[in-house]
Amino acid sequence: MFPNRGPRFNRVQLCGSFDNWSVRHEMNFDHFTNQWFILMHLEPEKEYLFKYITNENNWVVNEEEPKKKDSGGNINNFFKIS
């Protein structure tokens, strides 16, 4: 989930290591919670790095989620499914 604080985004996408950074996954907006969300089916016991793309070209991390640098030194959000 990605909060919609400040100016409202027209579009939010998710891109990450779960598909080798090759696909931008469209996120949906929930007006009740004021957050963008997506449901994905991923393999357990793997760590995934990802970023959000707002309004077509702004690659950002969510400061409220865990962050980790990749091998190139880029800061990404990450999670591991148990």
Secondary structure, 3 states (H helix, E strand, C coil): CEECCCCCCCCEEEEEHHHCCCCCEECEEECCCCEEECCCCCCCCCEEEEEEEECCCEEECCCCCCEEECCCCCEEEEEECC
